[in-house]
């Protein structure tokens, strides 16, 4: 005799209500067949039979509830009529039934909102936490690992590699700072172990945050049945429906791979595969000179890999201030990186153990050979299969359209992060998640992209916020510029990291800071001062009168503001 028990459908579920029996007592049941439907206040779940046989007893009737793991039915062996059955309506059986808990007892407190979040990346899990903090009952649906692309195959693992590259450089150049380190080499397998450990620690941390905030996590693929109902195909093969008052879509993005002949060959990889290579290649062609491409160019070239970059546009990192880019390019050139700008890849072919990359350059056609080809031409939103169009959600070229409150054209449906955002950055997704959650819970807030900092984790690091000099001029501002080289900064000299600069773009009329651009050590940490300056509409005067600690790289921000007025203390006076 097999016992059917009330399943646990989420971390916070204690009871479930039998919504419908698909079989009656005496019916034949096959293992895996849908036996009944269980409902909670948040979701509906189809329960499969755990054994084949005959439904001999129903212990909990439709409309009644039972505690998780409590017996709700029994399945006997044999064919129909071969086992005794119990009529759930007989007076005798009434005595044996567990006391039913009214469905109302399971319901959320009056006024509590149910929020469903599709996607557990830096946007989704932050949105879930914020909604829970504000009193919502939250269900998060994620088909893969918590943390999304950023934590598992993006921001975090690449920074593990970059940190090791920095340490490797410091060890090799130890003689310059009074250290002797001999026979320094890269333990790639050891680095992969450390990368995995860091990722697993952070993923586990996200799981802990979900549990501590009472968030139900479902592992599966979601699609809209309606604006308030989400069908979930669970990873373990089951199905359920999540009911919610509001839904936040945070499905992220994936690497874009253009339809170029040969891009499907073995050895042609994206950033995802690049983070799990068995070993360092001798050579790599990077297709794309954007952020991802330049971060890998920095990693690979530091470890001695021959790197060639092919970029369609006239310059790498086209969204970054040109003066900043020129400094990075100079550093990479000294490391042996070769650049082909205003160029495009037309085909990739196998050539022995290498790949032959056909490239059209301004000088004519050429063929580049390398062990690996890393395609890093950007990312595209993941929105297919959600049922958004049928729901009435506007989607343009794969990207979900929202207002400043992160709400779509369908009331109660929100979208955040790479699947919707004009800026595909993890910290942007997180803030958008907060904005969406707060609006769902009655707080009228809007997303402000003006003060979003960008960060490029190359060596040296790049960070910026606000307008570049070119953008400010194009918008009609009368611009003042202040520049301060890090070779004049004491802490940068101490660190032997003097390739860098601070650059301010300032409105001449009002002295307001329009943009801050950094390249150098700790640039990605220091840019928060620039972001705060733009947020507060700060002037140069307000930076000048803020005391900066000495000796720090941050002092360069003070000196850069001084340079706007020609008053930098650590630069020689101009003749």
N, C-alpha and C positions, 0 to 999 in steps of 0.2 A: 504494500500500500504506500503510495507516494503522497506526501503532504504538500499542498500548495500554500505558501505563506505570503503575507503582505510584503511587497518589495520596498526597499528604501530607495527613493528616487532622487535624493539630494542630501547634502550634509545636514540641513536643518529639518528634514522631514521626520516626524514622529508617528504620524498616523496617515492613513489613506482611506478614501471612500470608494466602495465598489460602485462604479457608474453603470456598468452593464455586463451581464454574463452572456457570452456568445454560445454557450452550451447549456443544456439543461441536464438534470440528474438522469443518468442512464444512457447518455449520448457517448458515442465513441470519440476519443480524443487522441490525436497523434502528437508526438513530441515536436515542439517548435510551432505548433498551431496556436493561433491567438485564442486564448481561453476566456479572458475578461478584459475589461477596461477599468483602470484605477484612476481616480482623480484626486488632486489636492486643490488648495485654493489658488495654486499657481500653474499647475500643469496637469496634462492628461497622458496616461501611459498605457500602451497595450501590453498585457502580460502574456507571455507564451507558456504553454504547458511544458513542465520539466520532464514528463514521462509520457509514454503512450499507454493507453488503457481506457477504462470506462470511468466517467465522472460519477463517483459513487456517493459523494456527500458535498453539499454546499453549506458552509458554516456561517457565511456572512452574506445577507441578502443585498440586492441592489438598493442603493440609497443609504446603506449603513456603513459604518466605519470600523476599522480595526487598527490596532497598534502595529508598527513595523515589526516584521518577523512572526506575527501571530498567525496561526493556521486559519485559512479562509476556505479551504476545500480539500477533498481527498480524491485521488485517482486510484482505482483498483485495477487489478490485472484481469485479462480475459476479454471475451466479446460481450456485447450488450446482452443483458439478461443473465450472465454467468455470475455476477456478484450482487450481493444485496445492496440496495440503494436506500437513501434516506430522503423522504419528501421534505423539502425545506419549509413547507407550509403546515406540517402536521403538528398537533399540540405537544406531542412528546419531544419533538426536536426543538421546539421553542425553549424548553428548559435547558438544553445543552448549548444553545447559541451563546457566544460571548456577548456581554453587554455592549450594545452599540453606542458609539459616541456620535452625537449629532454633528453633521457637517459644519454647522455654525461654530462649533467649538474649535475647529481648525482654522477658521478664517482669520485673516489679519485684522488687527484693531481697526475700528471705524476710521476712515480717512487715510489709511496707509496705502501708499502707492506701490504698485508692482512694476518693477523696471527690469527689462530684459536687455542684456548687452551681448551682441554677436561679435565675438573676437576678443581674445585675451592678451593683446599686445599692450604697449605703453599707453595707448589711448583707451582701450577697452577696460583694462584692469583698474586704471586710475578713475575712469568714469564710474565703474562699479563701486569702488571704495567710497568715492565722494557721495554717490547716491545713497549708499548705506549709512554714511555718517549723518546724512540729512533725514534719515528715518525711513527710507524706502526698503521694501523687501526685494532683493536683487537676485536674479539668476543670470549667470554668465555662461555663454555657450562657446566652447573652443574645440576645434577638431584636432589641433596639434598640441604642442607644449605651451604652457602659460609663458607669457613674456613676449610672444610673437617673434617677428623677424629680428627686431632690434636686439633682444636679449639672447636669442638662440643662434642666429646666423647673420648678424649685422653689427650694430653699434658696439656691443660688449666684446664679442670675440675678436673683432678687428683691433680694438684698443688694447686687448691683451697682447696681440702680436706687435702692435706699435710700441708698447711699453718695453717689450723685450728688445725691439730694434734700438730704442733709445739707450737701454742699458748696454747693449752690444757695442754701440758707437762709443759710449763713455769708457768701456773697458779697453777698446782698441786704441783710443786716444788718451789713455790714462797718463802717459808720459808728460802730456801737456799740463796736467794738474798735479804732478808729483807722485803718480802711481805707476807701478810696473805690473802689467798683466801679460803673461806670455801664453801663446798658443790658444788664444780665445777662439772658440768656434760655436756654431749654432747647433744645439741639440733639438732638432725639429720635432722628433717624437716626444721628447720631454715637454716641449712647448705646447704640443697638442694635448698632452695630459693636463697641463696647467690650464689651458683654455677651457677644457671640458669641466674641470673642477670649479672654476670661477662661474661658468654658465650654470652648472647644476646647483651651486650655492644660491645664486640669485633666483633661479626658477623655483627652488624650494622656498625661498623667502616670499615670493609672490603667492604661492600656495598657502603659506602660513597667514598672510594678510587676508586672503579670501576667507579662510576659516575663522579668523579672529573677528572679522566684520560680519559674520553670519551670512556670507554670500554662497548661494548654491552654485556649484560648478558642474556643468554637464559637458561631457566629452562627445562631440558629434558635429554634424554638419547641419546648419540651419537654413530654412527657407520660409518665406512669409506665406501663411494661409490667408491672413487678413492683416490689417494694421495692428490688431491686438492679439493675434495668434501666430505662433511660430512653430512650424513642424521641425522636429529634430530627428535626424537619422543618427542614432547613437553608434559610436565606434564599435561597440560590442554586438551590433546587429539589431538592437531593439529600436523602437520608435516611440515618440511622445510628442505632445503638443504643449507648449508653454504659453500661458495666457498672461498678458501684461497690459498695464495702462499706458506705458510708453516704452519704446524700443530705441536703443542706440546701436547703429551699425558701425562696426569698427573692424572691418575685414582686411585692412592693410593693403599691401602691394606685393608685387613679384617682379623679378628681373625681366626687363624687356629684351627680347632677342629678335633682331630684325631678320627678315627672310632673305638672307644672303647665302648663296650656294656654299656648302661646306660647314656651315655653322652647326650642323648636327653631327659632325665627326667627333670621334673620341679624341680628347685632348683640348677641345673647345669648351671652355667652362664659363660659368658665371661666378659672381662673388660668393655664392653659397658653396660651390664646390671648391673654390680657392681656399676656403677656411678649413678644409678637411683633406688637403693633399697628403699623400703618403710621404712625400719628401719635397725638398726645394728643387724646382726645375733649374736647368742651366740658363734658360732663356725664356722670355715671355713677350708676346705682343699684346699690348693693352689697347683694345678698341674702345675709344672714348676717353676724353681728357677732362671729365667732370670730377666731382668729389670722390666717388668710389674709385675711379681710375687712378687719381692722384694719390689716394691713401695707399693703394696697393703698389703703385710705382715707388712710393717712399719705403714701404716695407721690403719689397723684393730687392730694390737697388741697395739698400742698407745691408742686406744679407749676401750681397755679391752676385745676384742674379742679373743677367744682361736684359735690360728693359728697353723696349721700343714702344712709343705711344703714337697712335694714329687718331687724329681728331679732325672732324669735318669742318669745324669753325676755324676762324683765323687764329684763335688763341685758346689755350686751356683755361679752365675755370672762368667761363665768360661772365658769370654773375658776380665775380669778385673784382674789387678795385684793381685796375691795371698795374699800378705801382707795386701793390702787394704781390700780385701774381709774378711780376718780373723777378722779385727776390727769390721766391720759391723755385722758379724755373732755373735761376742761376745755380741754386744749391743742387738741384737734381741733375743739371748738366755736369757739375763737378763730380757727381757720383756715376757718371757714364750713361745716363738716360738719354736716349735719342728721341727727338720729337719730329713728327710729320703732321703739321697743321694744314688746314685747308685741303685735307686729303680724305679719301674714303676707301674702305675695303670693298672689293668687288667679288672676291671669292677666296675660299680656303681649300687647299688640297693636301692629301697625304704625300709626303716625300721621304720615303724611308721611315726612320724613327721620328722625323720631325714633321711639322706642318709648314706648308708654303702659303704665305698670305699675299695675295695680289692686291696692290694698292695703287690708286691713281693720285699722284701728287701734282703740285703746280709745275714741277720740273719734268713730269712725264710718268709713265708707268714703271713700277718697280715691284720686286718680289722679296718679301721678308721671310726669313726662316726662324722658327722657334719651336721649342718643345711644347709649349702651351700657348693658347690664345685665350685671353680673358676678355669676355664681352661685358663692357660696363657702360652702356649707352643710356642708362636710366632705368626707371621702374614704372610699372603700369598698375593702376588700381585693380584690386580683386573684387569684382561685383557680380560676375556671372553666376547664375544659378540661385540667386536670392529671391527672384520673383518681384524685383523692384518695379519693372515696367508695368506689369499687370496691376500692381498696387497703385500706380499713378505717380510714383517717385520719379522725378526728372533726372535722367542720367545723360551726360554729355561726354562722348568719347571715353566711356567707361567710368567717368568720375561722377559721383553723386553730387547734385546741386543742393546747397543749403543757404539759409540766410545767416546773419551774423550771430544768431542765437544757436546755430548748428542744427536748426530744424529744417526738414525737407518740405516740399509742397503738400505732403500728407501730414495732417495734424497728429502729433504724438510720435512721429517717426523722425529720429535724429540720425546724423551721420558725422563721423569724426575721423581724423587721421588720414592716412595715405589714400583711402578709398574716396575721400571727399575734399581734402584740404588743398589749397593752392600751393602750400609749402609742405613738402614731404619730409618732415623731420620729426623725430621721436618726441622732443620736448614740445613741439607744436601740437602733436596728437594728444599729449597729456593735458595740456591747457584746454584744448578743445573739448576733451572729455569732462573736465571740471565745469566748463561753461554749459555743456549739454545737460549734465546732471543737475546743476544748480537751476537752470531754467525749468526742467521737468518738475523740480520741487518748489517752484514758485518764486525763485529769485530772478529778477530781470537783469541779466548780464549779457554782454556782447563780447565777441572775440575781437581782440585788437592785434593786428598783424604788424603794426608800425614798429613795435619794440621787440620783435622776434630776432634773436641773434642767430647767426649761422656760424658753424664751426667745421673746420676741415682739419682732420687729425693727421696731418703730414708732419715731417720733421724738417723745418720748424712748423709749428702749428699756425693756423690762420683762423681768425675770428673777426666778424664784422656785425654791425647793426646799423640800420638806417640807410641813408642814401650814399652812394658813391659820389665822387666828385663829378663824374660824367653825368650821372642821373640828376644831381642837383642843378647842374647847368642846363640840362634839357628841360627841367621843370621851371626854368626862368629865375632861379635864385641868383643873387649876386653873392658869390662864394669867396670866403676866406679859408685858407688851408694852413694847418700846422703839422709839421713833420718832425719826428724825433727819432734818430737812429739808435738802436740798442747797443751799438758799439760804444756809446757814451753813457750807458747805464752801468753802474757799479756791480749790481747783482748779476746781470747778464755776463759781464766780464769774469766775475768769480766763477760762474757756471761754465764758462767757455762756450757760450751760446750767444754770439753777437750778431748772427744773421737775422736781422729783424728791424721793425720800425713800428711806430705809432703814428697814425694819420687821422687828424680831425678835419671834418668838413663842416663849415660854420656859415650860417646866414649873416652876411655882413651888416644888414640893416638892424636886426634885433639881437645879434650876438648869440642866437640860439644854436645849439649843437644839432646838426642835421644827420651826421653819420660819424661813426668811430670804426676804424679799421686797424687791425693788429696782425703782425706776423712775428713770431718769436716764441721763446719758452713760456709756457703757461698762458698763452694767448686765449685758449678756450675757457680758462678759469677767470681771467681778468675782464673778459668782455661784458660780464654782468654789470660792471661799473658804467660802461657805455650804454647798456640797455636801460639801466635805472635813470641815467641822465636824459635819455630820450623820453622815458616814461614821465618824468617830472618836468619836461620841457626846460631843462637846465641850460644856463648860459655858460660861456667860457669863464666868466667872473666867478661863478659858483664852484667850478672845478678848481680854479686858482686859489680860492680861499678855503678849500678843504685840505686839511693836513694829511699827507700820505706818509706811511711809515718808511724808515730808512734802515738798512739798504734793502730794497725790494724791486722786483721788475715792475711792480705797480707804480713806482715813481715815474716811470716813463710816460704814464698817462697824464701826470701832472705837468711834466716837461713838454709834452706834446701840446697841451692847452696853452702853456706859456709861449710855445713857438708860434701859435696863431697870431700873437701880438709881437713876435720878434723878441721875446724876453726869456727864452730858454736859458737857464743858468749854466747848464753843462755843455753848451755849444759855444765855440769861439764867436766873438762879435764880428759881424760882417763888416767888411771895409766900406 
